[in-house]
Amino acid sequence: MKIALDPYMFRNVPLLELPALVAELGYEWLELSPREDFTPFFLHPRVDDSTVQEFRKALSAAGVGVSSVLPLYKWSSADEDERQAAVRYWKRAIQITSDLGVDVMNSEFNGRPEAADKAESQFWRSMEELLPVFEREGIKLVLEPHPDDFIEDGHAAVDFIRGINSPLVSFLYCAPHTFHQGDDAPGIIKHAGPLLTHVHLADSFNHNGSSGLRYIVNPPGSPVRIHQHLDIGQGEVDFDELFRELRAGGFDGTLTACVFAWEERARESSLFMRDKINEYVAGW
């Protein structure tokens, strides 16, 4: 099992200094989420080959590995030019991942829920182009349903990924999205079975709680999806049942601490999450 840190709260730390910081925080793995100097949100990667090699050396010197590279591109966009651009960005990101010596990438479906049929059609078009590239480079792809995506429900996402029918493509359960993907962590984890290879760990409040007033959104009835990535114990996700099901299913993949809410105390949050995750997996 790998316990990784998503260092998004440390994204202003220079790239080549990031591995040493992750090691200092007591993590052996990092999940490389979008950064402006590497793979920005929805834009072409900004890193060149020489920097990739320098980063690889910095990782080795710090004794830190990259558990996965996480790019976000609009590969399910209804706009065909936008979709084609996303495919180009993906191809470069895959090459970067391969050059780093990393064999896992994780991402989202990135399509609009109000046009789910079109988004799915565009996703399949993108996969027809990209799956052979993943296969050629020997890189696995882990996908998660996300609030405000064309697939939000966890059970539906598992079925969708199963339909991709590739040994390289698996499922990511994101704990802070629990209340947007069906509020059924044990059921989704059990339904995924061996298809579950990655879990994002952070807490969140149940937006449906208190008659839908756990969060207040104005104007009322706005079709927004609201959640947060908090330290474990600060929200309402039942981590006891989540970890109980992971243990029962023999989970042996990657657990990533991905708290985003506390940039002003990013170090303390990261240390807390490290200790809390280790506490849950002790004895596995």
Salt bridges, closest charged atoms under 4 A:
GLU24 OE2 - ARG267 NH1 2.78
GLU31 OE1 - HIS198 NE2 2.78
GLU31 OE2 - HIS200 NE2 2.80
ASP37 OD1 - ARG35 NE 2.78
ASP49 OD1 - ARG92 NH2 3.03
GLU54 OE2 - LYS57 NZ 3.55
GLU80 OE2 - ARG83 NH2 2.77
GLU80 OE1 - ARG125 NH1 3.31
GLU82 OE2 - LYS74 NZ 3.88
ASP103 OD2 - LYS140 NZ 3.18
GLU108 OE2 - HIS146 NE2 3.61
GLU114 OE2 - ARG112 NE 3.03
GLU129 OE2 - ARG83 NH2 3.15
GLU137 OE2 - ARG136 NE 3.48
GLU144 OE1 - HIS177 ND1 3.28
GLU144 OE2 - HIS200 ND1 3.67
ASP148 OD2 - ARG112 NH1 2.80
ASP148 OD1 - ARG225 NH1 3.55
GLU152 OE2 - ARG225 NE 2.90
ASP159 OD1 - ARG162 NH1 3.81
ASP159 OD1 - HIS191 NE2 2.74
ASP184 OD2 - HIS155 NE2 2.92
ASP231 OD2 - ARG265 NH1 2.98
GLU236 OE2 - ARG214 NH2 2.77
GLU263 OE2 - ARG11 NH2 2.78
ASP275 OD1 - ARG274 NH2 2.89
GLU279 OE2 - LYS276 NZ 3.42
